[in-house]
Amino acid sequence: MSTTKTGLDALPTPQESVLLLVDHQPFQFANLNSHEPTLVVNNVAGLAKTAKRSTSPRS
């Protein structure tokens, strides 16, 4: 019997998920040429705020 999940069943639930944010420092993006450093910082901040408001478990 196969336990392979497909479709929406294959997506992790909040209880099975983890969001790990590395210590983002502006100097890490100084030589970043693929994205604007301010955009990266703003996206990380937005992701952190969204995660804080989510129903995912916190430790």
N, C-alpha and C positions, 0 to 999 in steps of 0.2 A: 504494500500500500504506500503510495506516494504522499508526502506531506508538503509538496511544493505549493506555495501560495501564488495566485495570479491576480491581476487586476488590483482593485482597491484593497483586497485582503493582504497583498504583498507589502503595503505601506506600513511603516512602523507606527504604533500608537504612541500617544504622549508618555505612557508608562514605560515604553520600550525605548524611548529616545533620550539623548543627551545632547546638550549644546555646550561646547567647550570653546571659550574665547581666550585666545592667547593674549598675553600682555602686549597690546598694540601701542607702539611708540612712534611718534612722527618721524624720527630719524630712520626708522626701518623702511619708510617709503620715499626717502630722499632720492634714490636712484631708480625708482619705479617708473618705467616708461609706458607701461600698458594701461595704467589708470591714473587719474588725477589723485594725488595724495589726500586732498580734502574730501573727495568723493568716497574714498576707501574708509576714512575715519567716520564720516557721516553715516555710511552704510552699516558699519560695525555698531555704532551707537544706536541706530534705529533697530537693528537686529536684537541688541541687548534689551532695549526698552520693550520691544514686542515680546520677547521671551519672558521678561519679568511679569508682564500682564497676562501671560498665557496660563492655561490650567495644568501645565506640565508640573510634575513633582519637583521639588527643590530639596537640596541637601545642605 
